[in-house]
């Protein structure tokens, strides 16, 4: 690990998985002193978190790799043999144990292929992008960069999940989009947050029967919900990875 980035996660994994535990002390105070100048770079951050993934995540590393932005994939973790051997010699638990015993409420992505960037079939340079302006949620097409607010996952519950600031779901309320906690936190399914993706490349909202639609194919801009039309190019979306099992598609047909 170098300079800054990922050390907080690495220390937590190492403590819990190797026999220790972390305590929260009520009324405790923590100070964080920052320098006047930035002494770290994106390069060291992504190298560090890749090292964490290589050493500690075991078979779950695949989900980290799925979410790694294209621009950062050239950052190599370096040689982690010494750290892996240390973990083995200390007889640390595996990451599955950590999920089951330390953080059982953590959402674990499903082994499906409807994840990644969502791009228009007519203009792959623009990706579906989510952000907020005040209390309003902005769902729009924007030049692809591949970072968290352009990463989406459609799971078997029909949730369209995104990692904007935290793990939330896209909900359509007849006149606007909102972001809300997903089933993994609420243990309840919002009927306005169920979506489906078909072989005709339409991303359909189950409750309204409408489809996600680009307002303009040639430039970035807002998206809207319109009556589904498989001939409308503005409604055709591609995932980085598409799950093609017929039984998955059938689950959400209306």
Long-range contacts (C-beta under 8 A, 24 or more apart in sequence): 1-48, 1-51, 2-44, 2-47, 2-48, 3-39, 3-40, 3-41, 3-44, 4-39, 4-40, 4-44, 4-45, 4-48, 5-40, 5-44, 5-45, 5-46, 5-48, 5-49, 6-45, 6-48, 6-49, 6-51, 6-52, 7-48, 9-49, 9-52, 10-48, 10-51, 10-52, 10-55, 10-56, 13-52, 13-56, 13-95, 13-98, 14-56, 14-92, 16-93, 16-98, 16-102, 17-56, 17-87, 17-92, 17-93, 17-94, 17-95, 17-97, 17-98, 18-87, 18-90, 18-92, 18-93, 19-90, 19-92, 42-72, 43-75, 46-72, 46-75, 47-75, 47-76, 47-77, 47-78, 50-75, 50-76, 50-77, 51-77, 51-78, 51-80, 51-83, 53-77, 54-80, 54-84, 55-80, 55-83, 55-84, 55-87, 56-87, 56-95, 57-95, 58-94, 58-95, 58-96, 59-95, 59-96, 60-95, 60-96, 60-99, 60-108, 63-108, 63-109, 66-109, 66-115, 66-116, 66-241, 67-148, 67-151, 67-163, 69-145, 69-146, 69-147, 70-146, 71-145, 71-146, 105-184, 105-185, 107-167, 107-182, 107-184, 107-185, 109-153, 109-155, 110-155, 110-156, 112-153, 112-154, 112-155, 112-156, 112-243, 112-248, 113-239, 113-241, 113-242, 113-243, 113-244, 114-153, 114-154, 114-155, 114-197, 114-239, 114-241, 114-242, 114-243, 115-151, 115-152, 115-153, 115-154, 115-239, 115-240, 115-241, 116-151, 116-152, 116-239, 116-240, 116-241, 117-144, 117-146, 117-150, 117-151, 117-152, 117-239, 117-240, 118-150, 118-152, 118-203, 118-237, 118-238, 118-239, 119-144, 119-237, 119-238, 120-214, 120-217, 120-233, 120-234, 120-236, 120-237, 120-238, 121-201, 121-233, 121-236, 121-237, 121-238, 122-217, 122-233, 122-234, 122-236, 123-217, 123-218, 124-238, 126-219, 126-220, 128-152, 128-212, 128-223, 128-237, 130-162, 130-164, 130-170, 130-179, 131-164, 132-164, 132-179, 136-176, 137-176, 137-177, 137-178, 137-179, 138-222, 139-170, 139-177, 139-222, 139-223, 140-220, 140-221, 140-222, 140-223, 141-214, 141-216, 141-220, 141-221, 141-223, 142-220, 143-220, 154-195, 154-196, 154-197, 154-239, 156-248, 156-251, 157-183, 157-189, 157-194, 158-193, 158-194, 158-195, 158-196, 158-206, 158-251, 158-252, 159-183, 159-193, 159-194, 159-195, 160-193, 160-195, 160-203, 169-193, 170-195, 172-205, 172-207, 172-208, 172-210, 172-225, 174-208, 194-252, 195-252, 196-249, 196-251, 196-252, 196-253, 196-254, 197-237, 197-239, 197-242, 197-249, 198-249, 198-253, 199-244, 199-249, 200-230, 200-236, 201-235, 201-236, 201-237, 201-238, 202-228, 202-230, 202-235, 202-236, 202-237, 203-235, 203-237, 204-228, 204-252, 204-254, 206-252, 206-254, 209-254, 211-235, 212-237
